[in-house]
């Protein structure tokens, strides 16, 4: 194998991982865009989605294609309950208080998963074939390719919905000015609930795809921290930033892990976060808000 072909295969694997980062980052963006809340429990919702899929598929013996939508629905329902029961009563409180609620939520979800399913890693019921895929001479894992295609399709759909669908316009209006959105007849609490429901459903779906590639464990929620780096670098309120930032970080992590060693992935990832915050704290594609005194 030539060095160039090897680099191509490493890059393709990085793009597949980056697509999952983009999909997870989309959950951050949807929730922040509507409610201005950074949901640090997105990674744990991702983990919960994978375990729900495991419970429906392996535990209850349901068809994989029935277990998948049920797992996504379970994540979405969790988001709806959290928004109505925990986040909405916190409206008007300081941002750090709401942020800490999501931190606590993540710890609670980890504890529940460990109580129900234990701490040992598990494998999901197979639903993606292991047969290799070749793009020219370059090998790509079929699971990574499927994850890339699904994540790309979901991201493209949401970009179109935000631009043309009435609900997307309502979310953008709410994100811009909640008081003005109220005055225009937009159901702002409904937008909040929809953002949490859809965002957590997306995170749960990303968890199933991630679990299909590398298995599941209670610690897999750490993947959400890399997605948080994506949204901070790309812009907390930018879907395009989530897409580009996720693909770019996936490539960087793949290159760093291959050529420098796996221990350098976290160093590179969070080093990039520090540089981004110093140079462009509102992100490459984020809104630069100006406060007038």
N, C-alpha and C positions, 0 to 999 in steps of 0.2 A: 504494500500500500504506500503510495506516495504521500509526502507531507501535505501537499495541497488537498488531496482527497481526504486525508485524516482531518484536516482543518474544516473541510466542508461538512463532514459527518458530525464533528463536535458542534459546529455552528447550527446545523439543523436540529440537533438535540437541544441546544440552547434556545432556539426559537420556539420549540414545543413547550419547554418549561416557561419561557417568557409569555406564551399565550395564556397559560394557566395563571401566571402572575397578573396579567392584564385583566383576566376574568374576575379574579379575586379583588383586584383594585377597583373594578367597576362597582362592586358592592360598597366599598368605602365611599366612592364618589357619589353614588345615588343618595346615600344616607346623608352625607355632608352637604350635598348640593341643596337638599330640601330642608334640612333641620339645623345645619351648622353644628352637628355633633360628630366628633371623630369616634367611631365605634371600634374600640380596640378589641372587642370580642368577635370581630369578623373571622379571625383565624379559628376560634373555638366553634363558631357556627359551622364553618367548613368541616371541622372535625366531626361535629354532631351529624352533619349530613352523611358523611361516609359511614358512621356507625348505624344510622337509621337504615341505610341501604343494606348494610351487613345484616341487621336484624330482620328486615323484610325478606331479603334474598336467601340468606343462609339459615336464619333462625326459624322463620315461618314458612320457608320453602316456596315463596311466591316466585313467579316468573321475573327474570331480570328486568324485563321491559315494563312490568308493573311496579317492581320495587323502586326503580329509578324515579318516576314521577312522584311516588309516595314519599321518597326521601327528600326531594325538592320541596314538596308540599309541607313536610314536617319542618324543614328549615324556615319556610315562609311563615308558617303558623307561629313558630317561635319568635320570629321577628315582630309579627303583629302583636303578640302577647307582651313582649318586652316593651314595645313602643307605648302600648296603652297602659300597662301597669307600672312601668318604671320611668320611662322617659317623659311622657306627657305630664305627669305630676311635677317633674323637675323643671318645666319651662319657666324661665325667668330667674332661675338660679344661676350661680356663676358657672362658666364653662368648665372649670376644673372639677366642680362637683359632679356634673353630668359625665365628664370623662372618667372620673373614678368609679361611677356606677357601672360603666362598661367594663372597666378593669375587674371589678368584683364579679360581674356577670361571667366573664371569661373563666375565672377561677371556679365559680360554682359549676359551670358546664363541665370543666375538666373533672371535678370531683364526682359529679353524677355519672359520667362515662366510666370512670374507674370503679365506682360502686357497682354498676350494672354489668359491665363487660370485663372488668379487670384491667390490669396494666400491661399485659402481654401484647405484643404486636400480632396482628391478624391479617389474613389475606381476604380480599373481597371475592365473591363468586365471579368467575370469569365471564365477561360479556364482550370482550374484544379479543379477536384472534391473535395468536403469537406469531403468525407467519410473517416473515420479513417483507419489507417494502424497499425497492431500490429505485432511486431517482437517478437515472443514468447508472453510474457505478457506485454511487454513494448509498450506504445502508441507512435506513431510518426505521426505528421501532414503530410498529403499527399503532401501538397504544399512544405513543407521543404524537404521531401523525393525526390520529383521530381526535386527540385532545386539542391539537392546534386548529383543526378544521371546525370543531364545535365551538371553541372559544372565539374564533374569528367570526363565525356566523352570528353568535350572540352579540358580540361587540358591534358588528355592522347593523344588526337589527335595532339595537338601542340607539345608535347614532341617527338612524333614519326616523325612529319614533320620536326622539327628542326634537327633531327638526320639523316634522310634519304632523305628528299626532297631537290631538287636542290635550291629552293628558301630559304629554311632554312639554307643551307650551305652558300649561298650568304649573308644572314643576319649576320650569325656568323662571316664570313670573314670581313664584313663591320664593325662590332662591334670591332673586334680585331685591324684592321689597315685600315683606309679608303684609304690612299694613295696606299697601296699594293693591296687593292680590285680594285681600279681604274686601276692599272697596269695589273691586271689579266682580264680586260674586263668586270668587274661587273658594272652594271648601279647603281651607289651609290645613286644618287637622286631618282631613281625609288624605291630602297630599302627603303629610307626614307619615300617616299609617301605611299608605301605598308604597312610599319609598323604603320604609323599614321592611315591609313584607316582601317586596320584590328583591331588594338588596340581599336579605338573608336567604331567600330562595336561590339566588344566583350563587352565593357563597356555598350553600349546601351542594348544589350541582357541581361546583368546582371541586369540592371535597371528594365526590364520587370519582371524578376523573383522576384526581391526584392519587386517591387510594388504589385505583385500578393499576396505576403505574408502579407505585412503590409500597403498597400495603398501607395499613392503618394502625395508628397507635394514639394514645391520649396526648402525646407530645407533638402531633403533627400540626397543631394550631400555630406553631412557630412560623409556619409558612406565611401566615398573615402578617408577620413583621416585615418580611421581604416585600409583600404587597403594599404595606404602609410606606416603605421607602419609595416604591413606584409612584404612589399618589403624591407624596411630598415633592419628589423630583419633577413629576409631570404636571402637577397642579391639583390641589384637593377638589376643585370643582370642574375639572376638565376630563371628559370621556376620551377625547383624542390624546390627552396627556397620559391617561391610564394605558391606552393601547400602545403608544410609542414607547413610553417609559418601561412597560412590562417587557416588551420585546427586546429593548436595549439592555435591560438589567439581566434578562435571561441569557443573552449572548455573553455579557461580561462575566456572569457567574460561571458559565460553562467554560469559557476560555481560562479564567482564573483557576478553576478547579482542575482543569486538565494540564495546564502548563506550569502552574505554580504549586498546586497541591490543594486538596479539599479544605485544609485548615485556613486557606487564604480567602475562601469565598465570603465568610462573614466579615473579614477585615476589609475586603474590597467593597462589599455591599454597604456597610455602615460608614466607611470612609467616604463613599460617594454621597451618602446622606449628609454628612457634615459639610462637605464642599458645597453641595447644592443649597443648604440652608445659609451658608455664608455668602454665596454669590447671588442667588436668586431665591429668596425665602418663600415667595409665593408660587414657585414652580415655573417650569418652562412654558406651560400653556395656561397657567392659573390666572385668575383675575387679580390684578393689582389694585387693591382697594385703597382709596385715599380718604382719610378722615379729615374733615374740616372742623376747626375749632370756632 
